[in-house]
Amino acid sequence: MKKLLVLIAVMIFAAETFAQNVEGKITEEFYRINVSSIADVTIIIGKPQKVVVSGDVALLSKLKTEVVGGELFIGLQSKKKDKMVIKDGCCDFKVEIWVEDLDALTTSGLVKVSFPEKTVLKNLDVECSGVTELLFDDLEVSELLTVSMSGTGVADINGKFGAIEIGASGACNVSFSGEAHVMDLTASGASSITLSGHANRFTADASGVSNITSKNFNADAKNVNFSGMARINITD
């Protein structure tokens, strides 16, 4: 497995030259993104592949960007171990990522991720922990979008999907609006999922004190199950 460290040298140089804005091209192909930091991330489907970072000049040189097996990792490097971690007292980073195609996104820490324009993908697998905020507006996934959230994350998902699977645990809040041929929802803990739009086939399962509710949502076929103090209320 090839490993490529990028942006470190250019960040040190650019931090002195361009103050708080650093740009670097990534030569190794990637199609998955993993962010572990305190960051506001914008993802743009396009080329050439590159990463633009702005933030505290003193910390830019400590930001590590690495491509491993087709996955782009972004985070602050620990002094104790050679891995990406969140460090106490670090400031916010604004990160813009250009990628030709994307099929997986992983976040941890305090991360906000958005697509700034209409985005069309074939498949996308999203896994979030910590205090992630997802803003997926006008997203179209032709086959399968999978979103798994834990912690206290928030997601606002709008678009058109062949199939969508959403799993929310902890105290996450997910809002969905749009269309899906197949929709499969799982809520646990104190999480909440709110729906509007349409699905041809709809499955939902809720446990703990979670809830799945709808506003102007309809499904041609429904299968719902809930236990404990959870509730599912799906009305047209």
N, C-alpha and C positions, 0 to 999 in steps of 0.2 A: 504494500500500500504506500503510495507516494504521499509525501508531506511537503507542503510548500508554505513557508512563512512569507507573508507579504505585508507591505505598508510600513513596517517598523522603521526602516531607514528613511523612507520618504516622510514619515510622520515627524521624526526628529528634526529633519531639515525644514519641513514645511511649517512646523510649529514656530520656528524662529522667523521664517520668511513671510508666511501668510496668516499669522496670528491664529485665529480659531477655526480655520477652514482647511481641511486636508483631503486631498483626492489621490486615489491610487488605483491603477488598473490591475486586474487579476488575470494572469495568463492561464492558470489551470482551470479547466471546466468544472463548474459546480451546478447542481440543480436542487440542492437542499440547503437550508439556512438554519443555523443554530445561534441564538443570541442569549448571552448570559451577562447581564449588566443592568445599569439603569439608563434606559435609552428610549428615544422616540425614533422608530424605524419606519421608513417609507420604502416600499418595494415597487420597482418599475420593471415590467417585462419588456426587455429590449436589449440592444447591444450597442457598443461593446460592454462586456462585463466590467463593472467598476464599483468602488465603494467611496462615498464621500462622507467624511466625519467632521462634525464641528462640536466643540466643547471646551472644557478647561485646558488651556495650553499646557499646563504643568502635567496633565495626565495623558495627553495624547500619545506621548512616547511609550506609555505603559499599556496602551491598548494593543491587544494581540489579535491578529487576523490570520487565520490558517485554513487551508483547504486540505481536507483529509478524505480520500475516497469519494469525491464528488460532493462533499458537504462543507459549506463555509461556516467556520466558527468565529464569532466575534465576542470578546470579553476582555476584562482586565486581568492581567496575569498575576497570580499569587507569588509572593516572595518565597514562600515555603515549598510550593510544589509547582511543577510545570503543567499547570492547567488553568483554564479560565474560571474565575470566581468573581463574585461581587465583593468589593472591598468597602469597609465602613468609611463613610465620609466622602465617597466619590460623587462627582457632580453628574448632572444629566448630560448625555451625549445625544446629538441628532445624527442619525445615520441614514443615508440614502444608498440603496443597493440596486444596481442594474443587473439583471440576470436574464438570459435568453429564454429559459423555461424553469418552472418551479414545480416540484412535486412533494416537498415536505418542508415544514416549518416547525421549529422547536424553540420555545422561549422559557426562561426562568428569571426570577428577580422582578424588578419593576420595569416592565417593558410595554410600550405601546407600538402596535403594528398597524399600518394602513396601506391600502392601494390608492394612489391619487387619481386614478382614472379607470375606465372600464377595463376589466382584466378577464381574459379568456384562457382557461387551462383545461387540461384533460382530466387529471386527478390531482388532489391536494390532500395531504395528511398533516393535520395541525395538532401539536401537543403542547399545552401550556401549563405552567405551574407558577406559584407566587401570585403577583398582583398584575398579571397581564391584562392589557386592554386591546381587543381586536376590533378594528373598524373595517369591515369588508363590505364596501358599498359598490353596487353594480358589478358583482363578481359572477362569472359564468363558468361552471365546471361541468363539462359534458358527461363525465362518467360518475366519479365519486368524490365528494368532499367529506372528510372525517375530521371532526373537531373534538378533542378531549381536553377538558379544562378541570383543574383542581386548584385549591387555595381560595382566593377571593377575587378571581378574575371577572372581567366583564367583556361580553362580545355582542357586537351589533352586526348581523349578517343579512345582507340584502342581495338578491340575485336570482339566477335560474340554475337548477341543478338536475343532473340525471338522477343521482341518489345522494342523500345527505344523512350522515350519522353524527349525532351530537351526544356527548357524554359530559355531564356537569356534576361535580362533586364538591364537597366542602361548602363554601358560601358563594359560589359563582352565580352570576346572572347573565343569561343569554337571551337575546332578542332576535327573532328570525322574521323576515318578511320576504315573500317571493314565491317561486314555484319549484316543485320537486316531483319527479315521477315516484320516487320511493323516499320515505322519511322514517328514520328510526331514532327515537329519543330515549335517553336514560338520565334520570335525575336522582341524586342521593344526597344525604346530609341535609343542609339547609339551602340547597341550590334552587334556582328558579329559571324556567324556560317559558318565554312568551312568544306566541305565534300569530302571524297574519299571512294570508295568501292561500295557497292551494297545494295539495298533495294527492296523487292518485292512490297510493297505498301508504297508510300511516300506522306506525307502531310506537307505543310509549310505555315506559315503565318508570314508576316513581316509588321511592322508599324514604325512610326517615321522616323529616318534616319538609321535604321538598315539594314543589308544585310545578305543574305544567298547565298553562292556561292559554286561551286564545282570544283574539279579537279580529273578527272578520276573517276567519279561517275555515276552510272546508276540505274534507277528504272523501274520496269515493269509497274507500274501505278503511275501517278503523279496528285496531286491536290494542286495548289499553289494560294495564294492570298496575295496581298500587297497593302499598302496605304501610303499616304504622300510621303515622299522622299525615302522611303524604296525601296530596289530592291532584286529580287530573280533571280539568274542566274544559272540554273542547266543544265549542258551539259555533255555528255558522254566523 
